[in-house]
Amino acid sequence: MEDHLARYLYELGLLKRVQRSGWWLAGVRDAESVAEHSFRVAVIAYVLAESEGADIGKALAMALFHDTAEARVNDLHRLARSYVEWSGVEERVVGDQTRRLPEKLGAKLRGLLAELREKTTLEARLVKDADRLECLLQAREYAQQGHAVEEWIGSSLDELETEAAKKLGKAILETDPGSWRR
């Protein structure tokens, strides 16, 4: 059983090399990796869950695993997805990725990711918002480097659902990305 878990962990290591592809459309040559993105999503999910009194452990687990399917299907940006039938792809990948894991662990991961897709809980909505806020932060950082990312900034803000995320999104928009150094 441990060998299947080891294989899964090796597979997730690929996320350190999978670049977020949407940024290529903005001319970013060395875009962040999915693993880098997921780290900051988890940090934001923690902060949002703490501020909303949500289950922090559940939110963190969802955030950490939210893009694991991309180890197999890469990060396909919105424009590319408009040309392929994407419905159910991530669910099938997660099913394949977890089917040889210990039963309890595999079922837990599939359940968390299904809950995240359906956005039926506060934790799921907060993690979706954390994903959008991370995109907003990254877009603001790339904008400071001279990339045209207004589309990402607008869509990230427009898609926020929770009040905590909307407040944080406003602060992100009004804060200079380099101001942490002062």
C-alpha positions in Angstrom: 0.0 0.0 0.0 2.8 2.4 0.8 4.3 2.0 -2.7 1.0 3.4 -4.1 1.2 6.3 -1.7 4.8 6.9 -2.7 3.9 6.9 -6.4 1.1 9.4 -5.7 3.6 11.7 -3.9 6.0 11.5 -6.8 3.2 12.3 -9.2 2.3 15.4 -7.2 5.9 16.5 -7.4 5.2 17.1 -11.1 3.2 20.2 -10.0 6.5 21.9 -9.2 7.2 21.8 -12.9 3.8 22.5 -14.4 3.5 26.1 -15.2 0.2 28.0 -14.9 -0.6 28.4 -18.6 -3.0 31.3 -18.6 -0.1 33.7 -17.9 1.5 32.8 -21.3 -1.4 34.7 -22.9 -0.2 37.8 -21.1 3.4 37.3 -22.3 4.8 35.9 -19.0 7.6 33.6 -20.0 8.5 32.0 -16.6 5.0 31.7 -15.0 4.5 30.4 -11.5 4.1 26.7 -11.1 0.9 25.0 -10.0 2.7 24.0 -6.7 3.7 27.7 -6.1 0.1 28.7 -6.8 -1.3 26.0 -4.5 1.0 27.1 -1.6 -0.4 30.6 -1.6 -3.9 29.4 -2.2 -3.5 27.4 1.0 -2.2 30.4 3.0 -5.1 32.5 1.8 -7.6 29.7 2.5 -6.2 29.6 6.1 -6.6 33.3 6.5 -10.2 33.3 5.1 -11.2 30.3 7.1 -9.9 31.8 10.3 -11.7 35.1 9.7 -15.0 33.3 8.8 -14.9 30.8 11.6 -14.8 27.9 9.2 -13.1 24.5 9.6 -9.4 25.5 8.9 -8.2 21.9 8.5 -10.9 21.2 5.8 -10.2 24.4 4.0 -6.4 23.7 4.0 -6.9 20.2 2.7 -9.1 21.4 -0.1 -6.6 24.1 -1.0 -3.6 21.8 -1.0 -5.3 19.3 -3.3 -7.4 21.6 -5.4 -5.2 21.4 -8.5 -3.7 17.9 -8.2 -5.3 16.7 -11.4 -3.0 19.1 -13.3 -0.2 16.7 -12.7 -1.8 14.6 -15.5 -3.7 17.1 -17.7 -1.5 20.1 -17.2 -2.9 23.6 -16.4 -5.3 24.3 -19.3 -6.3 28.0 -19.3 -9.9 29.2 -20.0 -9.4 30.0 -23.6 -8.1 26.5 -24.3 -10.9 24.9 -22.3 -13.4 26.6 -24.6 -12.2 24.3 -27.4 -12.4 21.0 -25.6 -15.0 19.1 -23.7 -13.6 19.5 -20.2 -16.6 18.4 -18.2 -15.7 15.7 -15.8 -12.0 15.5 -16.7 -10.7 16.6 -13.3 -13.0 14.2 -11.5 -11.8 11.3 -13.7 -8.2 12.2 -13.1 -8.6 12.4 -9.3 -10.5 9.1 -9.4 -7.5 7.5 -11.2 -4.9 9.2 -9.0 -6.6 8.1 -5.8 -7.9 4.6 -6.6 -4.8 2.8 -5.3 -4.4 4.9 -2.2 -5.5 3.5 1.1 -9.3 3.3 0.8 -10.0 5.8 3.6 -7.5 8.4 2.3 -8.7 8.0 -1.3 -12.3 8.4 -0.4 -11.5 11.5 1.8 -9.6 13.2 -1.0 -12.3 12.5 -3.6 -15.0 13.7 -1.2 -13.1 16.9 -0.4 -12.6 17.7 -4.1 -16.2 16.9 -4.9 -17.3 19.3 -2.2 -15.0 21.9 -3.6 -16.4 21.5 -7.1 -20.0 21.7 -5.8 -19.3 24.7 -3.5 -21.9 23.4 -1.0 -20.0 24.4 2.1 -18.5 27.6 3.5 -15.0 26.0 3.3 -15.4 25.2 -0.4 -16.5 28.7 -1.2 -13.6 30.1 0.8 -11.1 27.9 -1.0 -12.6 28.9 -4.4 -12.2 32.5 -3.3 -8.7 31.8 -2.1 -7.9 30.5 -5.6 -9.2 33.7 -7.2 -7.4 35.9 -4.7 -4.1 34.1 -5.4 -4.7 34.8 -9.1 -5.4 38.5 -8.3 -2.2 38.7 -6.3 -0.2 37.1 -9.0 -1.8 39.3 -11.7 -0.9 42.4 -9.7 2.7 41.2 -9.4 2.9 40.5 -13.1 1.3 43.9 -13.9 4.1 45.5 -11.9 6.5 43.7 -14.2 4.8 45.3 -17.2 2.4 42.5 -18.3 -1.1 43.2 -19.6 -3.2 41.3 -17.0 -6.2 43.5 -16.6 -8.5 40.7 -17.7 -7.2 38.5 -14.8 -7.6 41.3 -12.3 -11.2 42.0 -13.3 -12.3 38.4 -13.5 -10.7 37.5 -10.2 -12.5 40.3 -8.4 -15.8 39.7 -10.2 -15.9 36.0 -9.2 -15.4 36.5 -5.4 -18.3 35.2 -3.4 -17.6 35.7 0.3 -17.5 39.0 2.1 -14.1 38.2 3.7 -12.7 37.6 0.2 -14.3 40.7 -1.3 -12.7 42.9 1.5 -9.4 41.2 1.0 -9.7 41.6 -2.8 -10.3 45.3 -2.4 -7.2 45.6 -0.2 -5.1 43.7 -2.6 -6.2 46.0 -5.4 -5.3 49.1 -3.4 -2.0 47.8 -2.1 1.3 48.1 -4.0 2.7 44.6 -4.4 6.1 45.8 -3.2 4.9 47.6 -0.2 5.7 44.7 2.2 9.4 45.8 2.0 8.7 49.2 3.5 
